[in-house]
Amino acid sequence: MLFLVAALLLLGVVLGTVAHAPLPFTLVAAAVIGAWLAVFAVRERHSRRRENTN
């Protein structure tokens, strides 16, 4: 949970920076963050399914 709070704080700092960043950089950063969130979601779903089968 603490990791998610830190990630949200970092996101707030990055959003302030995005206003001054070039569009291609912003799109690449958004893709990286989206991929990270997708991997996180898949891992969470997989771990919850494994807990239910035990």
C-alpha positions in Angstrom: 0.0 0.0 0.0 2.8 2.4 0.8 4.3 1.7 -2.6 1.1 2.8 -4.2 1.0 6.0 -2.2 4.6 6.7 -3.3 3.7 6.0 -6.9 0.8 8.4 -6.7 3.1 11.1 -5.3 5.6 10.5 -8.0 2.7 10.7 -10.6 1.8 14.1 -9.2 5.3 15.4 -9.7 5.5 13.9 -13.2 2.2 15.4 -14.2 3.6 18.8 -13.3 6.6 18.1 -15.5 4.5 16.7 -18.4 3.1 20.2 -19.1 6.7 21.2 -20.1 7.8 18.0 -21.8 7.6 17.4 -25.6 4.7 15.3 -26.8 6.7 12.2 -28.0 8.3 12.0 -24.5 4.9 12.3 -22.9 3.5 9.5 -25.1 6.4 7.2 -24.4 6.1 7.8 -20.6 2.4 7.2 -20.7 3.0 3.9 -22.6 5.5 2.8 -20.0 3.3 3.6 -17.1 0.3 1.9 -18.8 2.4 -1.3 -19.3 3.5 -1.2 -15.7 -0.1 -0.9 -14.5 -1.2 -3.7 -16.9 1.6 -6.1 -15.5 0.6 -5.1 -12.0 -3.1 -5.9 -12.7 -2.3 -9.3 -14.3 0.0 -10.3 -11.3 -2.7 -9.3 -8.8 -5.4 -11.2 -10.6 -3.2 -14.3 -11.0 -2.2 -14.2 -7.3 -5.9 -13.9 -6.2 -6.9 -16.8 -8.4 -4.2 -18.9 -6.9 -5.3 -18.0 -3.3 -8.9 -19.0 -4.1 -7.8 -22.5 -5.4 -6.0 -23.4 -2.1 
